[in-house]
Amino acid sequence: MGDTAVKQESAEIERRLLSLCEQLPHGITDQIIQNDMPHLDSQQRASAINRLLSQGKLDLLRNSSGLLYRMKDTQVTSKVRGADNQEKLVYQIIEDVGNKGIWSRDIRFKSNLPLTDVNKILKSLESKKLIKAVKSVAAAKKKVYMLYNVEPDRSVTGGAWYSDQDFEAEFVEVLNQQCFKFLMQKAELAQEGKQSPLLQRSSSFASSHEVWKYISELGISKVELSMEDVETILNTLIYDGKVEMTIIAAKEGTVGCVDGQMKLFRAVGPLLLPSGLVRTPCGVCPVFQDCCDGGDVSPTTCVYIREWMEF
């Protein structure tokens, strides 16, 4: 075979590889190349891939199944102008994960670069304000990396229930009480009305949108709560046996309607009233076994007993 024929064949192989990368933008493996071009031997494949890599037309990554070849994004090149190929590769890996972020260990695995090089590149990209490191609530001592202008996903920040990786238990409790208070008021208004029992029950329900609107108007939250956040609180009230939920069909476009359905909630009373002992401080006291006259824990000096008696 003459040199011209060899060059033509090589060019055709390269065009086919680029075409495969366009069809599979997430990348192609050696197995995909072999299945598409079974007539090529390993040396021909390697030569064609190396030429495309050297020309800057492909990126070399690595995943759980091995090496991965992907079309180089020209937009990434313009964003990280002046950076070397390794920086561009790391930038693209971080861009691909979106707002969920990625650990430095996973970047090393996908880029096939040494950890020391990955850390240097991350610091360089951070200094250029192209990426940022965000602490994840899933692992307090680890950081995930994402593009500088991307808003982190709720799974990373913890959403409205976390502040600086700390769970806002008091805030959740206040929301819990206010949601239940709104539903109780709704139920009381329904009972006051002179309606049939069935209508009373129906009018005691409130949609999650109504509860969300009530909480929003109270202004007790420093962050903007979504309907999903409010439904999370309502679900905790269901687990506590204070609220019940029903789902009804609703017209598309109705406020609070999702996929033709709407969730309704109402306050309910306990099936069984707690016993008298449980209502007293002694019934829930964690040091009840140590309580005795003249001891460090004593009924005569217990502030909780005194407050309960005064109440």
Disulfide bonds with the S-S distance in Angstrom:
none
